Structure formats: structure tokens, C-alpha cells
Amino acid sequence: MALPTFNPSIPVCRERVVSVQRQDDPAACVFANQTKLLLPRFLAKSVAVGDEVAFPIPTPDAVGPEILVTKNAASGPNRYLYHVPIGYVSQP
């Protein structure tokens, strides 16, 4: 399996979650610097305190959110959650 190439021109924010506000609509996770990231409900229910969230800093031509969650307590294949928009799907 080939590793993806890293594009240093895209700024990435990587922060540790200190709290998750699931009762709000939309749900949000709060980072140590007190900034909030709004999350879809189905993703927020899987994010916990201590997890690390990484996402590219949005640009004006950005298509949609791309979020990588690295679980603090999990290991193996269930350690990562990756959320991206699907632009086009066709039947095989």
C-alpha cells in the first residue's frame, strides 16, 4: 500500500479535544485553545475527550469538510475516523 503524498502548501489544523457539546445543534468539539469545530451529529457521537482532530484550513474554493479523528483510547483499524464529502457516486 502506497502512502499518500503530503502537500505542504495546504495548512492543516491539528488539535486535541477537551470537551464535546453533543446537546447543541450542530454538535461541536472544543479544543484546548477554546476554539470550536462544528461536527455532524453522526461524527460527534464518536468523538471523545483526548482525541486528536485534524482538518485543512478552509480555502475559498474548498469543496467541503475533510476531518481526521485519531482516537486516543483505541488501537488498530478502529483508531481513525475519516469524514469527507462524496461528490459523485455511480452504479458499478
N, C-alpha and C positions, 0 to 999 in steps of 0.2 A: 504494500500500500504506500503510495507516494504521499509525502507530507505537503500540505498546501503551502504556496509561496506567501511570504509576508510582504505587504505593500506598506513601506514606512511613510508614504505620503498621506495615509488615512489616519487621523488622530483617533486613538481609542481611549475610552474612559474605563478604568478597572477599579472597582470599589468593593469594600466589604459591607454587608448588610448588618445594621444594628437593630432594626425593627421592621416589621411588616404590618401595614394597615389594611387588613382584608375587609373591614367593615365599610370602608369608603367605596365610592363608585366613581371612577375606576379605582381598583386597589393600587397601593403604592408600597414601595420599599424605601426605607430611609437609610442613607449612608452615614458614616462617621462624621462627615463634614456637614451634616444636616440637610443635604440636598435630597430630593425625592425623585424617584423614577416611577412613572405610572406604568402599570402592568396589566395585561389582560387577566381576567379572573382565573381562567384555567391554568395560567402560568403562576400566578400569585399563590395559589394553594400549594405549590410545590417548592416555593422559596422559603428559607428559614434563616433565622439569625445566625451569622457566622459564614453564610455562603458568600461567594465572590461573584459579582455580576460584571460582565464586560460588554461594552457596546461601542460602536463607532460614533463619534461626534457627528450629529446630523449636518448634512450639507444641503444647500438649496435644491439640488437635483436628486436628493435621496428618494428612493422608491418607498421604503417602509422600514419599520424597526427590525433590527437584527440584534438578538440578545443571546449571550452565552452565560449560563449559570453553572458555576462549579460548586457542587455540593460539598460542604465542609465535613459532614459525618459519613458520607457514602464512599464506597470504593468500587472499582471495576467499571463495567459499562454503564451502570446507573449513576455514575458520578456527575455526568454532564447533561444539561438540558440546553437545547439549541432551538431558538424560535426565530423563524424568518417568514416573510410573506411568500405565498405561492402566486406567481404571476400568470402562469398558463399551464393547464393540465389537459392532456388529450387521452383518448382511449388507445390501448395498445393495438 
